[in-house]
Every structure is written in structure tokens, then in C-alpha cells.
Amino acid sequence: MASVVCARFLLQSSARGFLLSSRAVPALSSPFLCRGHRLEPSDDEMYQRTTVTVMQKDRDNGILIHSYSSSGFNIDGNKVFGPCAVLPPAILQWNVGSYKDITEESVSLFHMIEPRLEILVLGTGTRLERIDPTVLALLNRKGIAVEVQDTPNACATFNFLLSERRIAAAALIPPSVSTALEATRK
């Protein structure tokens, strides 16, 4: 009923010379007076498709650990001797001798950096070793998940996390020389 009254008023006012719209279109032919009118893409520029062109390519996966030995690591062509902290895009020497030296102080670097880490991968050498629970509790309080593994598996896990674009760091102790596969000559 209200739309009929509104349409009559528009017809009467347009006959008297009043112009309520900037468009010179008869009032009854306007699709916007119908209550059930649905906007089409041609009705308004706000409903037009938008395209985006990316000018900068995505960055690569970041730092990858290519190999390890008893003396250190090959990280993206950089030879790193001894224990290291891999904080993409940085590679730092890590001042620990063995898993027993991993303390709250030695991991303080990992909870002070920005952006905050999601996960820290700890490589404990040739074997999976038990880390002091107070160190794990500290990192947990800081909101950092910790994955403790032997170094070969820690390297693989770290590479996988970076390929998934996770905010991860690695603290790695080189594995000692393994004698399990050595053949001896007599």
C-alpha cells in the first residue's frame, strides 16, 4: 500500500514540475521502487568484479638445512661449525656443548625475538635426550611449543615446518660420529 501511495506522489509531483531525482526517468519504471528488486552487477559499480595483480612474488621457503655432520651443518650453502640457532633469516652460533647445557638462559634468545615463535625444534645430538623440565615449562609459559628430537630428525622437522610457512626456529647440536656402520680392517 505504501509503495502505491509513494508512486502516486511521485507521479503527481513530476506532473507539477518537481524533480526528486537527478535522472529523468518516469517513477514507475525505476526498478528500485519495487521491494523485491535484486541488484545486478550492472546496477552499481560496487558490485563489479575486482581484480588484484600481485606485484611481488612470494618469498621462498627461507632457510633450509641441507646437511649435517659431527662438525656442524650446511644451511643454505653456509657452513656452520658446532651448535647453532637457526632463526630465519639468521643463523647464530649457540653456546652449548651438549644437551645438559640447555638451560633457561641458553633458550632466552628464542622467547625474546619478534615475531614470536610458534615452535622451537631442539636437536639434542645423536640421540633423543631428556631436556630439563624447567626449560620446557619456561618456553610453554611464553607460548612457544617445543619439539625435542635427535638432530637428524630435528633438521627434517624444521625444514618441513618452514615449508608449511610456520614461524619456527631450530636449536641444533651436531650429532657425534656414529661408529655403528663403520667396518674395521684387520
Secondary structure, DSSP 8 states (H G I E B T S, - for coil): -HHHHHHHHHHHHHHTT---SSS---GGG-GGGSTT----TTT-GGGS-------S--------EEEE-SSEEEETTEEEESSEEEETTEEEE---SSGGG--TTTTHHHHHSSS--SEEEEE-SSS-----HHHHHHHHHTT-EEEEE-HHHHHHHHHHHHHTT--EEEEE-------TT-----
